[in-house]
């Protein structure tokens, strides 16, 4: 962590990171050409950034290319901001970290809804089959309520599951809970959907999220028929 703060403290090093943010994979010569520093100065600062994990070097033939690595910044935010739940800023960087690590393409579907409820209540509503049937007759996949046995859970914050309903291609979704005071933001991202399945799954999520919000905020069941 000390090396990260040291690397970010110098304005010249921040300028180099900005240059890589605009155009990743630049060589030393390219970075030198856009900098007031000498070649030696640029190389020295790149070494500090590399030691901090903020820059990665990859050699191709005679040239070495430099790439920006955002993960150390995300990890710093996880340590210092997430405990205080500054949700919009910290959660956004953590989601970016997860996407970079998974190298996932953009999701086929994305939904976000805001529900006035406790984080524990939203988590229970998403994971307990008895509660799911109170607001949704069927899940967006067309299967019975409940999470598949292979679902990966990060308690109170994240669900990742692969769905393979009969007659349809397998797909994957991630549900993220972000508490924001008395409100919880719930974001759904769904990948690997066949074009023919997207309208069906989008309608399923829209109905499920509407029923979920009504159930948690009013206690009234709003189950849609399949």
N, C-alpha and C positions, 0 to 999 in steps of 0.2 A: 504494500500500500504506500509506503514511503516513496518508492521509486516512481509511482504513478503521480503523486502530488508534486514531486520534484520535476518530473517531465512537463507537467502542465503549468508550472509556475513561470516558465520563461516565455515571453511573447513571441520570440523567434520560433520556438518549437510549436507553439499554437498556430503560427502562420503556416508552418510546414504541414500540420495536420489539416488545416483548412484547404491547403493546396491539394492534398490527397483526397479530401472529401469532394472537391469539385471534379478532380480527374484522378481516379485511383490507378495504381500500377506504374507511376512515373519512375524514370531512372534518375540517378544522381545528377546527370547533366541537365535533364529537364527541370528538376527542382532548383538547381543552381541558377539556371537562366532566368527564373522568375523571382529570385531572392537577391536582396542587397548583400548577402553574406558571400564569403569566398567559398570555393569548392570544399576546402578543408573545414570551414565553419559549418556548412550544411551537413557534411559527413559526420562531424562530431555530434551535432544535434540529433541526427538520425540514429546514431548509436545510443544516445540516452533514451530516445523514444522506443527503440527496439528493446532495450533492457527493461523498460516499463511494460512491455507487451502491447504498446499502442501501434507499433508498426511491425509488419512482417516482410522479410525480404525473400524473394524468389528469383533464382538465377536462371536465365534462359539464354543459352549460347554465351556470347560475350557480354551480355548486359544483365544487370541486376535491377529488378523492379521492386518498388516499395508499395505496400498495401496497408491501408488503414484498418485497424482492428478495434471495434467498438466494445468488445466484451469487457475489458477491465473497467471501463467507465460504468457499464451496467452493473458490474459486481460491486463497485464502490457505492452506487446508489442503493443497491440492495441492502448493504450493510448500514448506511447512515440515514436513509430516508424511509425505506419500507417500514421499519419499526414504528415510525411516527405516522404512517399511513397517509403521506402526502400522495394520494392515490393517482391523480391524473398524470403527474410528471413521472413518478417512479414506475408505475405500472406500464406506462408506454415504453420506457427503456427496457424493462424486463421482458416485455413481449417482443421487442426488437431482438434482444439477446436470444430468446427461444427460437425465433425465426431464423436468425443467422446460424445458430447451431444445427438446426434441423434442415437448413437449406431448402425450405419449403417454398413452392411457388405460391402465388396469390391464391387465396381460397376461391372456390366457385361461388359460395354464398356467404354473406356476412350479415348478422343481425345484432343490434344492440338495443336493450330495453332497460329502463330505470324503474326499480320497484322499491316502494317504501316498506322496508322490512329489515329485520336483523339478518346478519350474515349467516348465523347458525340456522335460521328458519329457511333461508333460500337453499342452503346446502342440503338440508333434510328433504326439502321438496324436490330437489333434483336427483337425489340418490335413494330415497326410500320408495319402493314400488307402491306401497299402500297410499302414499301421498300423490304419486304421479297419476294414479287412476282418478284422483279427485279433480284434476284439471285437464286431463287429456285421455281420450279413449284409447288412442294409439299414439306411439311416438312418431316423429317424422320419417323414420325408416319403415314404418308399417309393421313393426314387430310389437309384441306384448310389452307392457310397461316394465321398466327395470333396466339396470345397466348390464351390459354383457360381462361375462366372467373375466374377459381379457382387458377390461377398462383400466386405465392408469389414473390414479387419483392423487392429487395434492390437497389434503384436507382443507376444506373451507375456501379453496381458491381456484382449483383447476380440475377439469375432467377431460380425458382424451379417450375416445372409444372408436373402434372399427366396427362398422355395421355391414352385414351381408344378408339382407332380406331375400327370401326365396324369389327367384325370378329377376333379380336386379344385381348389378355389379356391386362389389364391395366399395365402401367409401369410408372416410374418416372425418370425425368432427372434434372440435375442442370447444369447451365451455369455460369461460373465465369469469370469476366473480371479483369485482372491485368495490369494496365498501367506500362510500362517500358520505360520512356522517350518518344521518338517519335513512339514507338511500343506498341501495346496492345497484351497481351497473352490472348487467349480465350481457356478455358478448359471446355470440356463437359464430364459429367459423367452420365451414364444411368444405372438404377437399375431395377430389377424385370422383366427382359425380359424372355419370354419363349424360350427354346432352338431353337424352330423352327422359332422364330422371329429375332434372333440375326443377322444373315447374312443380312436380309432385312434392319434392322435398321442401321447396320454398313455401308452398302452401301449408305443409305439415308443421314447419317451424313457426310460421306466422300464427297458426291456430294454437299451437302449444304454448308459445310465449304469451299470447293474449290470455289464455286460460290460466297460466301460471301467475301472471300479474293480478288477475281478478281474485284468484284463490288466496294469495298471500296478503293482499290489501283489504279484502272484504270478508274472507272466509266462505264465500259462495262458490259452489262448484260450477264450472263452465266447461264441461266436457263436450267436445265436438265428436260427432259420429264420423267414422272413417268414410 
